Amino acid sequence: MAVDLGDLGAFVTVARARGFREGARASGASASALSEAVRRLEAQLGVRLLNRTTRSVAPTEAGVSLLSRLAPALTEMEAALDVVNGFRDRPAGTLKLNVPVSAARLVLPHIVPAFLAAYPDIQLEIMTDESFVDVLAAGCDAGIRYGERLEQDMIAVPIGPRMQTYAFAAAPGYLDRQGRPEHPRDLLNHACLRHRFPSGNLPNWEFERDGEVVVVDPKGPLIVQAGGAIDLAVEAALAGIGVIGLFEDWLRPHFDSGRLEPVLMPWWQSFPGPFLYYPGRRLVPTPLRAFVDFVKSRPVRMTAS
């Protein structure tokens, strides 16, 4: 039976992404085109491959079986075609990275412009996501995460500053009115501006000094979702609404300008910087290999600057 390879690829994309819209974002095709391709494939095979509801898409038993056999073959085909890329004078193709907003804001600006200048035939696509995702299922080649969130079968390459610090701050006017905390537990009597991860987790604030660790669960007038809404919390802090906790290098411009004042600085914790990670069970596409080599060739920054 002659089956269109494009239709097979569309099925794999949608099945991996668990949705037509999600598959469209991962592949660059339209959701309607993916839907039509899957319908065409199902009609030709005479069997339903995907169960569709208004909220989700999931492979049927036949779809699961087909996906398990197709995915490795398509990966090998992509790898085989990418081998040709190695014979070009300059690597070409698309590189998709899945990164947290903090990396897009604080790490990649030090790398991306020079990388794109060095490899003008590579198109870089950045997807921001605060959840830990399967980069392949998300249609990405690699991601950036911190060490505690990396899976065992991932290859991890240090990227960005090797040490980062979590800082706390408030506007001088707020501190003049409410007082300056001298101990982390003092924050229980302050208005605190916090963030919640997409998983629903609202992390406590953790401090450490001379071996003493203090964890507090402060209250406050504003909770934002981690990622794109963090800037709203920063603006609230600048307006004198309360105390914010965030990466030191995110807040550094406001420290330098005097609009924010460090709070409890001796208690700030430092932690290892992020990693570029990608699956070790597949051949590395040429654009990703170029990016990895570029990152490795750059001087290591011990701290954010």
Disulfide bonds with the S-S distance in Angstrom:
none
